Amino acid sequence: MGTRSSGVTAPGSRQGARRGKDALTAYMFITPAMLHTLLFMLLPAAAALYFSFTEWDMISPARWVGFANYQEVLFNGDLYPDFWKSVRVTLVYGLLAVPASLLTGFVQAYLIDGIRRGQPFFRLAFYLPVITAEAAVGAIWKWLYDPQFGLINAALGFFGINGPDWLGTPGTVVPALALIAAWQSGSAMLIFLAGLKGIPRSYYEAAEVDGANAGQRLWSITLPLLRPTTFFLTVTGIIAALQVFGIVYVLFSSNIGPEGAGLTYVLHLYLAGFRNGGMGAASAMSFLLFAFILLITAVQFRVLPRQYEE
Amino acid sequence: MQSVDTALAKGRVPKSGRVAPPASRRRSRGVAPTALRLVAYAVLFAGVVVALAPFVWMIATSFKQPQDVFTPTPTLLPTDARTGVWAPTLDNYLQVLGIGGFATAFLNSVIVVVILVPAKLLLDALAAYAFARIEFPGRNALFMVLLATMMVPGVALLIPKVFITQELGMSDSLTGIIVPNVISAFDIFLLRQFFMTIPREVEEAAMLDGASRIKIFWSLALPLARPALAVVTITSFIYHWNDLLWPLVILSDQEKYTLPLALQALVSGRVGQPQLVMAGAVVAVMPVIVVFLIFQRKILEGIALTGLKG
């Protein structure tokens, strides 16, 4: 940034005029973007913090209540009985969904990388679930998980297994959500594939000369060299999992699922704010989530450079 | 496994004993020998079946007559439940488009992306060009502000962003979907990186000929950035076509619903009528799939390049 390649030596008045005019043009170019950022990013960021300290329903004026929202959300089980439940549901979801989609994505990428023909076809097929609208994913999987007539239990029945009522039993809801995440492993697959292509071939050739078999090459070349990729995908995967909303909203038709088993953090936040009018409390929940995600991002920035140094 | 590997290598490269020649290059990474490659293909094809089965079933169900939907063994073709005769129908689509409101919703979604995507592209490209190519006081600081906003998760600012949109008189309107989303810091960042790769000499030559910055941007930089613009266009089309959360918090009038909202309403309103829901899902999903199939190579390579997640 900031290198001048024009090699200007003569500070002639024409050059100066050009520069001044250029700066003016630049401000003109960035005005829409910066104005928008001010209005829809910076102002909301300040407002988000402010509103989290108020009692507010978005209609009547907000009333300052200090830390009451945080206190109620975190510790008042009578007012927000489901807060910690939503935290638990979200964490368990992340714990299952992130490894499930990473593992699936890696296997897909590794196999695609090892074949000669048809790479574009497989890439395409595995990526289709990713570009499908959340609302449609929810609609389709609700029907797939139908206990009696759904395709999933029909497939299980084929192997003699009596499938559960996936979305109707508390214990199977989060695993069912994780399975959907594994089905949408296409983005992890693409990034792993880019990582695999980035590994110099000479490493494999050298290993082959030394008599390393495919398993050994995978274990001692591929996997260690993919660690930055895996780390990146883990962090971004966790951040995305913490914000999962659309699919559960559609699957449970804006309800919370059996015994609240589908109540993810953002669904809880949405219901508290937009359904029950507790915008102040919902703002506090937003801010807690933001702080948590910021923490994860900070950890990523601390760890990642070290990963690359290896 | 290892012996097959080396034997193959020797067979392929008769004269030299080394494994380096180009003919063996492709093989020497990952799964190489024929037997293993066949296993890879088998697993990949099984994966494709799993990845695509939900789509196939969605389409099949959408063409079924109500009495043919709930069969003990699921059928992948719209056939008569009792006789097994081919009996597809378009009724579900007609119903969904009519009383389901999908014709209106489709139009609303089209209006949103047709205005939003080009506007976003132009405004983001303008800012990106200025940050990449013009020197002006405050450039680095303003760009840092923009970068910082990329780290904030969308959910964190949801509530104040809704509030500001409301205060601007844009709630419950398509304008309220378009305007608050018309700038993307990430796209600006992406386009800036691309503009920076354009050789300065090209611009300087044009400047010596007396071309203005605006002219250089419009007829030189933009055409050269076409690959990056294509990626940004297609990814933002997919994103906004699919978006559920923002329209959900902004719109309440059903006449203004976009497709994801209409689909969500269908899922919760038409319990026990999966044929209608699936017809709605097909309407919502198909445009994205078609666009994706046409531009898939560009999209997949662009996404892999930028590490952007679907």
Interface residues (C-beta under 8 A of the other chain):
Chain A: M1 G2 R4 S5 S6 R18 R19 K21 D22 A23 T25 A26 Y27 F29 I30 P32 A33 M34 H36 T37 L39 F40 M41 L42 L43 P44 A45 A47 A48 F51 M58 V107 Q108 Y110 L111 I112 D113 G114 I115 R116 G118 P120 F122 R123 L124 A125 F126 Y127 L128 P129 V130 I131 T132 A133 E134 A135 A136 G138 A139 I140 W141 K142 W143 L144 D146 Q148 F149 G150 L151 A154 W183 Q184 G186 S187 L190 I191 L193 A194 L196 I199 R201 Y204 E205 E208 V209 G211 N213 A214 G215 R217 L218 T222 F232 T236 I239 A240 Q243 F245 G246 Y249 V250 S253 S254 V266 L269 Y270 G273 F274 M279 A282 S283 S286 F287 L289 F290 I293 L294 T297
Chain B: M1 Q2 D5 T6 A9 R18 V19 A20 R25 R26 S28 R29 G30 V31 A32 L36 R37 A40 Y41 V43 L44 G47 V48 V50 A51 L52 A53 P54 F55 W57 M58 T61 V69 F70 T71 P72 T73 P74 L123 D124 L126 A127 Y129 A130 F131 I134 E135 F136 P137 R139 N140 L142 V145 L146 T149 M151 V152 P153 G154 V155 A156 L157 L158 I159 P160 K161 V162 F163 I164 Q166 P180 V182 I183 A185 I188 R200 E204 M207 S212 R213 I214 F217 I238 W241 N242 L244 L245 L248 V249 L259 P260 L261 L263 Q264 L266 V267 S268 V271 P274 V277 M278 G280 A281 A284 V285 V288 I289 F292 L293 Q296 R297 L300 I303 A304 L305 G307 K309 G310
